[in-house]
Amino acid sequence: MSYEDILYEVKEGGAHITINRPDKYNAFRGKTCEELIHAFNKAGWDKSVGVIVLSGAGDKAFCTGGDQSAHEGQYDGRGTIGLPMEDLHSIIRDVPKPVIAKVQGFAIGGGNVLATICDFTIAGEKAVFGQVGPKVGSVDPGFGTAFLARIVGEKKAREIWYMCRKYSAAEALAMGLVNAVVPNDQLDAEVEKWCAEILEKSPTAIAIAKRSFNMDSENIRGIAGMGMYALSLYYDTEESKEGGRAFKEKRKPEFRKYQK
Ligand SMILES: CC(C)(COP(=O)(O)OP(=O)(O)OC[C@H]1O[C@@H](n2cnc3c(N)ncnc32)[C@H](O)[C@@H]1OP(=O)(O)O)[C@@H](O)C(=O)NCCC(=O)NCCSC(=O)c1cc(O)c2ccccc2c1O
């Protein structure tokens, strides 16, 4: 498969997967998700790879979630909502190798969900984290909500989702959403350091540890699968569509006008 939306490179035991849509703040469309799934499968089962790094091209964003210009209600690809999100979230969990989210700039919406699901998050000091679903007519009814609560606690996870605030890298570190924060110009070196440390360890012990951590939260995969059907019905409502329209028109949404 040749890639249009992502970059893929293996160097020194690490597979580097980069979302390459900087003009869209690395937002994903259906094609981006398909390519990411393919790349994670490739890296996951390549014996020369011991660690996977997920990042976004440029310095503005890691990823800002679903591409608002690629949907009017449902997205433009495969799956219950036109984005194979369940498959993408699953493969990040299922690859038997640690996945590091290298975050510079915005990790927003589905981008923050991707970073949350990765085994580690290492951020540049100017990174910004947050969820925007209820502000733009969307929600992640699976790992983005339930798994987030395991990481930052129920109260904080609900604040993140209901309030749609933005959090600095320092705040994200304090709430346990990221593992380390470094000056932006040291981010690559810091991630390389983490990769080198991982590569010294037993890959099979790490693979079993990863499976073991995952099994404890595996029920969320079922919640996500069911939740996508609710999300699909929601995407077809005027209330949800108002969120996308308002974002594109750079104005405040008027959700209450459309509530059924
Ligand atoms: C990231 C921002 C906070 C930046 O705000 P700022 O004010 O600094 O800049 P702009 O808003 O002017 O943005 C600059 C530029 O980038 C474009 N852009 C940014 N994000 C996107 C995007 N997601 N899609 C398309 N384009 C984007 C923006 O239009 C500007 O372009 P110009 O040409 O006008 O200059 C802010 O931009 C922001 O909040 N972005 C996020 C927007 C968003 O709505 N994201 C999607 C949320 S929903 C989602 O991610 C999601 C959907 C699902 O279906 C899921 C299903 C299952 C699980 C999870 C899901 C999920 O998370």
The ligand as an SDF file (V2000), in Angstrom:
LIG
                    3D

 62 66  0  0  0  0  0  0  0  0999 V2000
   -7.0030   22.8410   16.9660 C   0  0  0  0  0  0  0  0  0  0  0  0
   -7.7600   24.1160   17.2950 C   0  0  0  0  0  0  0  0  0  0  0  0
   -7.9720   24.2260   18.8010 C   0  0  0  0  0  0  0  0  0  0  0  0
   -6.8850   25.2920   16.8180 C   0  0  0  0  0  0  0  0  0  0  0  0
   -7.5490   26.4950   17.0640 O   0  0  0  0  0  0  0  0  0  0  0  0
   -6.9520   27.8620   16.4920 P   0  0  0  0  0  0  0  0  0  0  0  0
   -7.9190   28.9310   16.8640 O   0  0  0  0  0  0  0  0  0  0  0  0
   -5.5310   28.0120   16.9240 O   0  0  0  0  0  0  0  0  0  0  0  0
   -6.8950   27.6750   14.9090 O   0  0  0  0  0  0  0  0  0  0  0  0
   -8.0870   27.4360   13.8720 P   0  0  0  0  0  0  0  0  0  0  0  0
   -9.3040   26.8940   14.5310 O   0  0  0  0  0  0  0  0  0  0  0  0
   -8.2590   28.6610   13.0570 O   0  0  0  0  0  0  0  0  0  0  0  0
   -7.4790   26.2480   12.9810 O   0  0  0  0  0  0  0  0  0  0  0  0
   -6.3810   26.4870   12.1110 C   0  0  0  0  0  0  0  0  0  0  0  0
   -6.6700   25.8400   10.7770 C   0  0  0  0  0  0  0  0  0  0  0  0
   -6.7130   24.4200   10.9230 O   0  0  0  0  0  0  0  0  0  0  0  0
   -7.9610   23.8940   10.4800 C   0  0  0  0  0  0  0  0  0  0  0  0
   -8.3490   22.7720   11.3060 N   0  0  0  0  0  0  0  0  0  0  0  0
   -8.1100   22.5840   12.6230 C   0  0  0  0  0  0  0  0  0  0  0  0
   -8.6440   21.4500   13.0580 N   0  0  0  0  0  0  0  0  0  0  0  0
   -9.2470   20.8890   11.9790 C   0  0  0  0  0  0  0  0  0  0  0  0
  -10.0010   19.6860   11.7860 C   0  0  0  0  0  0  0  0  0  0  0  0
  -10.2160   18.8240   12.7890 N   0  0  0  0  0  0  0  0  0  0  0  0
  -10.4900   19.4510   10.5560 N   0  0  0  0  0  0  0  0  0  0  0  0
  -10.2650   20.2930    9.5230 C   0  0  0  0  0  0  0  0  0  0  0  0
   -9.5600   21.4460    9.6430 N   0  0  0  0  0  0  0  0  0  0  0  0
   -9.0620   21.7200   10.8490 C   0  0  0  0  0  0  0  0  0  0  0  0
   -8.9280   25.0750   10.6720 C   0  0  0  0  0  0  0  0  0  0  0  0
  -10.0690   24.9280    9.8720 O   0  0  0  0  0  0  0  0  0  0  0  0
   -8.0380   26.2510   10.2450 C   0  0  0  0  0  0  0  0  0  0  0  0
   -7.9500   26.2690    8.8270 O   0  0  0  0  0  0  0  0  0  0  0  0
   -8.1310   27.6550    8.0190 P   0  0  0  0  0  0  0  0  0  0  0  0
   -8.0080   27.2650    6.5820 O   0  0  0  0  0  0  0  0  0  0  0  0
   -9.4810   28.2110    8.3870 O   0  0  0  0  0  0  0  0  0  0  0  0
   -7.0330   28.5310    8.5120 O   0  0  0  0  0  0  0  0  0  0  0  0
   -9.1090   24.1860   16.5680 C   0  0  0  0  0  0  0  0  0  0  0  0
   -8.8990   24.2900   15.1810 O   0  0  0  0  0  0  0  0  0  0  0  0
   -9.9550   22.9830   16.8550 C   0  0  0  0  0  0  0  0  0  0  0  0
  -10.5990   22.9220   17.8780 O   0  0  0  0  0  0  0  0  0  0  0  0
   -9.9080   21.9950   15.9780 N   0  0  0  0  0  0  0  0  0  0  0  0
  -10.6020   20.7400   16.1790 C   0  0  0  0  0  0  0  0  0  0  0  0
  -11.7980   20.6970   15.3300 C   0  0  0  0  0  0  0  0  0  0  0  0
  -12.6190   19.4800   15.4360 C   0  0  0  0  0  0  0  0  0  0  0  0
  -13.7910   19.6630   15.3720 O   0  0  0  0  0  0  0  0  0  0  0  0
  -12.0950   18.2400   15.4880 N   0  0  0  0  0  0  0  0  0  0  0  0
  -12.8930   17.0200   15.3640 C   0  0  0  0  0  0  0  0  0  0  0  0
  -13.5340   16.6440   16.6560 C   0  0  0  0  0  0  0  0  0  0  0  0
  -14.5410   15.2120   16.5080 S   0  0  0  0  0  0  0  0  0  0  0  0
  -13.4080   13.9670   16.4880 C   0  0  0  0  0  0  0  0  0  0  0  0
  -12.2550   14.1840   16.4780 O   0  0  0  0  0  0  0  0  0  0  0  0
  -13.9540   12.5900   16.4720 C   0  0  0  0  0  0  0  0  0  0  0  0
  -14.8750   12.2240   15.5840 C   0  0  0  0  0  0  0  0  0  0  0  0
  -15.3710   10.9560   15.5980 C   0  0  0  0  0  0  0  0  0  0  0  0
  -16.2970   10.6150   14.7220 O   0  0  0  0  0  0  0  0  0  0  0  0
  -14.9710   10.0000   16.5160 C   0  0  0  0  0  0  0  0  0  0  0  0
  -15.4800    8.7100   16.5650 C   0  0  0  0  0  0  0  0  0  0  0  0
  -15.0560    7.8190   17.4950 C   0  0  0  0  0  0  0  0  0  0  0  0
  -14.1000    8.1720   18.3690 C   0  0  0  0  0  0  0  0  0  0  0  0
  -13.5960    9.4430   18.3530 C   0  0  0  0  0  0  0  0  0  0  0  0
  -14.0410   10.3790   17.4260 C   0  0  0  0  0  0  0  0  0  0  0  0
  -13.5590   11.6680   17.4090 C   0  0  0  0  0  0  0  0  0  0  0  0
  -12.7100   12.0660   18.3490 O   0  0  0  0  0  0  0  0  0  0  0  0
  1  2  1  0
  2  3  1  0
  2  4  1  0
  2 36  1  0
  4  5  1  0
  5  6  1  0
  6  7  2  0
  6  8  1  0
  6  9  1  0
  9 10  1  0
 10 11  2  0
 10 12  1  0
 10 13  1  0
 13 14  1  0
 14 15  1  0
 15 16  1  0
 15 30  1  0
 16 17  1  0
 17 18  1  0
 17 28  1  0
 18 19  1  0
 18 27  1  0
 19 20  2  0
 20 21  1  0
 21 22  1  0
 21 27  2  0
 22 23  1  0
 22 24  2  0
 24 25  1  0
 25 26  2  0
 26 27  1  0
 28 29  1  0
 28 30  1  0
 30 31  1  0
 31 32  1  0
 32 33  2  0
 32 34  1  0
 32 35  1  0
 36 37  1  0
 36 38  1  0
 38 39  2  0
 38 40  1  0
 40 41  1  0
 41 42  1  0
 42 43  1  0
 43 44  2  0
 43 45  1  0
 45 46  1  0
 46 47  1  0
 47 48  1  0
 48 49  1  0
 49 50  2  0
 49 51  1  0
 51 52  1  0
 51 61  2  0
 52 53  2  0
 53 54  1  0
 53 55  1  0
 55 56  1  0
 55 60  2  0
 56 57  2  0
 57 58  1  0
 58 59  2  0
 59 60  1  0
 60 61  1  0
 61 62  1  0
M  END
$$$$
